């Protein structure tokens, strides 16, 4: 017995809607990735404050990342967010030590590059955020911080100190000896946990509207995301692609969430698994060995970077 015409019309309508959605989503994704691979025009006027999100991995990945950042311009990247997997205390501590180095360097800078520093009082914890709790610091008074930000407006200000960085902890995508059957679920938890750090660092002062360009940049989506191979980097970049796909907070129209991937120094002849996934997604894909130049049709060789 043939099914009634009404059910056939309903099924056809559902299939047509699903097909339309799939085609529209595919075209949208192609447009974003095509724009990613093209050379975008630079800002006509560089912003006073920007935010960079840095994905850290354990051990060698973290060591290479901080070597890549050794000449980081804190006058340009005024707020830094470090993404660390849960249980990776080593990377979190290295991020704090690196920021202390930047602060010490700023204090030795020339008068033309006056440091914008907020120095914590003794006993105050460094600002760290995770899915369960948030510890914020500044240590100096809010009025003092705002007065400093208002008094310094030139781009040469070196932005260092606790107000200009934070460490965000996300659940580990796959634990040691974790079953492959449960790994997709833990990856989804990590994926979901990546959105709060992407949407902004903890505001300083907390629960108040940003009053300076530095606070506004910290509370905004990142201008740049830097990664160099850990599995968490793949999930963070995919989460940022969602922001650009739906243009959340203007991530796509304002050209935010640009991504740079640097393949590990250990990858001499073949790309890592993370690299093979991200070579099609990131804005810039860099390798450190000439044999990998052009890998995936996009790899750029700029010599040894670490």
GIWO-V580477 format. One record per residue. N is the residue number from 1. RES is the residue in one letter. OMEGA is omega in whole degrees, 0 to 359 (999 if undefined). D_LAST is the distance of its C-alpha to the last C-alpha in Angstrom with 1 decimal. Layout:
{{N & RES & OMEGA & D_LAST} {N & RES & OMEGA & D_LAST}}
//
This chain:
{{1 & X & 183 & 71.1} {2 & X & 178 & 68.8} {3 & X & 180 & 66.7} {4 & X & 182 & 68.0} {5 & X & 182 & 66.9} {6 & X & 179 & 65.5} {7 & X & 177 & 62.9} {8 & X & 178 & 61.9} {9 & X & 179 & 61.4} {10 & X & 179 & 59.4} {11 & X & 179 & 57.1} {12 & X & 179 & 56.7} {13 & X & 179 & 55.8} {14 & X & 179 & 53.2} {15 & X & 180 & 51.6} {16 & X & 179 & 51.8} {17 & X & 180 & 50.0} {18 & X & 179 & 47.3} {19 & X & 179 & 46.8} {20 & X & 180 & 46.6} {21 & X & 180 & 44.1} {22 & X & 180 & 41.8} {23 & X & 180 & 42.2} {24 & X & 179 & 41.5} {25 & X & 179 & 38.4} {26 & X & 179 & 37.1} {27 & X & 178 & 37.8} {28 & X & 180 & 36.1} {29 & X & 179 & 33.0} {30 & X & 180 & 32.9} {31 & X & 180 & 33.4} {32 & X & 181 & 30.5} {33 & X & 177 & 28.1} {34 & X & 177 & 29.5} {35 & X & 178 & 28.9} {36 & X & 184 & 25.3} {37 & X & 179 & 24.8} {38 & X & 177 & 26.6} {39 & X & 181 & 25.4} {40 & X & 179 & 26.8} {41 & X & 179 & 28.4} {42 & X & 176 & 26.7} {43 & X & 176 & 28.6} {44 & X & 177 & 31.5} {45 & X & 182 & 30.9} {46 & X & 179 & 27.6} {47 & X & 179 & 28.4} {48 & X & 183 & 28.7} {49 & X & 178 & 26.9} {50 & X & 180 & 24.4} {51 & X & 177 & 22.8} {52 & X & 178 & 19.4} {53 & X & 187 & 19.1} {54 & X & 181 & 15.9} {55 & X & 180 & 16.2} {56 & X & 173 & 14.9} {57 & X & 182 & 15.3} {58 & X & 172 & 16.2} {59 & X & 187 & 14.3} {60 & X & 179 & 11.0} {61 & X & 180 & 10.7} {62 & X & 179 & 11.4} {63 & X & 180 & 9.0} {64 & X & 182 & 5.9} {65 & X & 182 & 8.1} {66 & X & 173 & 8.9} {67 & X & 175 & 5.7} {68 & X & 184 & 5.9} {69 & X & 188 & 9.4} {70 & X & 180 & 9.5} {71 & X & 182 & 11.8} {72 & X & 180 & 13.7} {73 & X & 181 & 17.2} {74 & X & 173 & 19.7} {75 & X & 180 & 22.5} {76 & X & 179 & 21.5} {77 & X & 192 & 20.2} {78 & X & 175 & 23.1} {79 & X & 180 & 22.9} {80 & X & 174 & 20.0} {81 & X & 180 & 20.9} {82 & X & 177 & 18.8} {83 & X & 183 & 20.0} {84 & X & 176 & 20.3} {85 & X & 180 & 22.4} {86 & X & 181 & 25.5} {87 & X & 180 & 25.4} {88 & X & 181 & 21.7} {89 & X & 181 & 22.5} {90 & X & 182 & 19.3} {91 & X & 178 & 17.2} {92 & X & 179 & 20.0} {93 & X & 178 & 20.1} {94 & X & 178 & 16.4} {95 & X & 179 & 17.1} {96 & X & 179 & 20.1} {97 & X & 180 & 18.4} {98 & X & 179 & 15.7} {99 & X & 176 & 18.7} {100 & X & 176 & 20.6} {101 & X & 178 & 18.0} {102 & X & 180 & 18.3} {103 & X & 178 & 22.0} {104 & X & 179 & 22.2} {105 & X & 180 & 20.3} {106 & X & 181 & 22.8} {107 & X & 179 & 25.7} {108 & X & 183 & 24.7} {109 & X & 179 & 24.5} {110 & X & 178 & 27.2} {111 & X & 181 & 30.4} {112 & X & 178 & 29.5} {113 & X & 182 & 26.8} {114 & X & 181 & 28.8} {115 & X & 174 & 27.0} {116 & X & 191 & 28.4} {117 & X & 170 & 28.3} {118 & X & 187 & 30.2} {119 & X & 182 & 30.3} {120 & X & 173 & 31.5} {121 & X & 184 & 34.5} {122 & X & 174 & 34.5} {123 & X & 180 & 34.7} {124 & X & 184 & 33.4} {125 & X & 174 & 30.8} {126 & X & 183 & 27.6} {127 & X & 178 & 28.1} {128 & X & 178 & 27.2} {129 & X & 173 & 28.6} {130 & X & 184 & 29.4} {131 & X & 186 & 32.2} {132 & X & 182 & 34.7} {133 & X & 180 & 34.5} {134 & X & 174 & 33.0} {135 & X & 182 & 32.6} {136 & X & 177 & 32.3} {137 & X & 116 & 32.0} {138 & X & 180 & 32.7} {139 & X & 178 & 34.3} {140 & X & 183 & 35.9} {141 & X & 179 & 38.9} {142 & X & 181 & 38.7} {143 & X & 179 & 40.8} {144 & X & 181 & 38.6} {145 & X & 180 & 35.4} {146 & X & 180 & 37.3} {147 & X & 179 & 38.8} {148 & X & 182 & 35.4} {149 & X & 180 & 34.1} {150 & X & 184 & 37.3} {151 & X & 182 & 37.3} {152 & X & 183 & 33.8} {153 & X & 185 & 33.4} {154 & X & 185 & 31.4} {155 & X & 184 & 27.9} {156 & X & 179 & 26.5} {157 & X & 177 & 27.0} {158 & X & 186 & 24.0} {159 & X & 181 & 24.4} {160 & X & 181 & 23.4} {161 & X & 186 & 25.3} {162 & X & 180 & 26.5} {163 & X & 187 & 28.1} {164 & X & 173 & 24.9} {165 & X & 173 & 22.9} {166 & X & 178 & 23.9} {167 & X & 180 & 22.7} {168 & X & 182 & 24.4} {169 & X & 177 & 25.0} {170 & X & 179 & 26.0} {171 & X & 179 & 27.6} {172 & X & 183 & 25.7} {173 & X & 178 & 26.2} {174 & X & 180 & 27.0} {175 & X & 179 & 27.7} {176 & X & 179 & 27.5} {177 & X & 178 & 30.5} {178 & X & 180 & 31.6} {179 & X & 178 & 34.0} {180 & X & 180 & 32.9} {181 & X & 181 & 36.1} {182 & X & 182 & 35.2} {183 & X & 179 & 31.5} {184 & X & 180 & 32.5} {185 & X & 178 & 34.3} {186 & X & 176 & 31.5} {187 & X & 177 & 29.2} {188 & X & 177 & 31.8} {189 & X & 178 & 31.9} {190 & X & 179 & 28.2} {191 & X & 179 & 28.6} {192 & X & 183 & 31.5} {193 & X & 180 & 29.7} {194 & X & 185 & 26.8} {195 & X & 178 & 29.3} {196 & X & 176 & 30.1} {197 & X & 179 & 26.6} {198 & X & 182 & 26.4} {199 & X & 177 & 29.8} {200 & X & 174 & 28.9} {201 & X & 176 & 27.9} {202 & X & 183 & 30.9} {203 & X & 176 & 32.9} {204 & X & 358 & 33.6} {205 & X & 186 & 36.5} {206 & X & 174 & 37.0} {207 & X & 177 & 39.5} {208 & X & 179 & 39.9} {209 & X & 178 & 39.3} {210 & X & 182 & 36.4} {211 & X & 179 & 37.9} {212 & X & 176 & 35.0} {213 & X & 180 & 32.3} {214 & X & 178 & 29.7} {215 & X & 180 & 31.6} {216 & X & 179 & 32.2} {217 & X & 180 & 28.5} {218 & X & 182 & 27.8} {219 & X & 183 & 30.7} {220 & X & 173 & 29.8} {221 & X & 185 & 27.7} {222 & X & 173 & 24.0} {223 & X & 185 & 23.2} {224 & X & 175 & 19.7} {225 & X & 181 & 18.2} {226 & X & 179 & 14.4} {227 & X & 181 & 13.6} {228 & X & 169 & 11.1} {229 & X & 182 & 13.7} {230 & X & 182 & 16.1} {231 & X & 179 & 19.7} {232 & X & 181 & 20.5} {233 & X & 180 & 18.4} {234 & X & 182 & 20.9} {235 & X & 179 & 23.8} {236 & X & 181 & 22.5} {237 & X & 177 & 22.0} {238 & X & 177 & 25.4} {239 & X & 178 & 27.0} {240 & X & 178 & 25.8} {241 & X & 176 & 27.3} {242 & X & 178 & 30.6} {243 & X & 181 & 30.5} {244 & X & 181 & 30.1} {245 & X & 181 & 32.7} {246 & X & 180 & 35.3} {247 & X & 179 & 34.2} {248 & X & 184 & 34.3} {249 & X & 178 & 34.2} {250 & X & 184 & 33.7} {251 & X & 181 & 30.2} {252 & X & 183 & 30.8} {253 & X & 179 & 33.3} {254 & X & 178 & 31.3} {255 & X & 176 & 28.0} {256 & X & 175 & 26.4} {257 & X & 172 & 23.9} {258 & X & 187 & 21.7} {259 & X & 175 & 18.8} {260 & X & 179 & 15.2} {261 & X & 177 & 13.6} {262 & X & 180 & 10.1} {263 & X & 183 & 10.6} {264 & X & 177 & 9.0} {265 & X & 183 & 7.2} {266 & X & 180 & 10.6} {267 & X & 186 & 12.6} {268 & X & 185 & 13.6} {269 & X & 181 & 17.1} {270 & X & 178 & 18.0} {271 & X & 174 & 16.9} {272 & X & 178 & 16.9} {273 & X & 177 & 20.1} {274 & X & 180 & 18.5} {275 & X & 180 & 17.1} {276 & X & 178 & 20.6} {277 & X & 189 & 22.2} {278 & X & 182 & 20.2} {279 & X & 181 & 19.9} {280 & X & 190 & 23.4} {281 & X & 189 & 23.2} {282 & X & 179 & 20.2} {283 & X & 179 & 20.4} {284 & X & 181 & 17.1} {285 & X & 186 & 15.3} {286 & X & 176 & 12.1} {287 & X & 186 & 11.0} {288 & X & 177 & 8.5} {289 & X & 185 & 11.5} {290 & X & 180 & 14.6} {291 & X & 181 & 16.9} {292 & X & 181 & 16.0} {293 & X & 181 & 16.8} {294 & X & 180 & 19.8} {295 & X & 183 & 19.6} {296 & X & 181 & 22.0} {297 & X & 187 & 23.1} {298 & X & 188 & 20.4} {299 & X & 179 & 16.8} {300 & X & 179 & 15.2} {301 & X & 180 & 13.1} {302 & X & 182 & 11.2} {303 & X & 180 & 9.3} {304 & X & 184 & 5.9} {305 & X & 182 & 3.8} {306 & X & 999 & 0.0}}
//
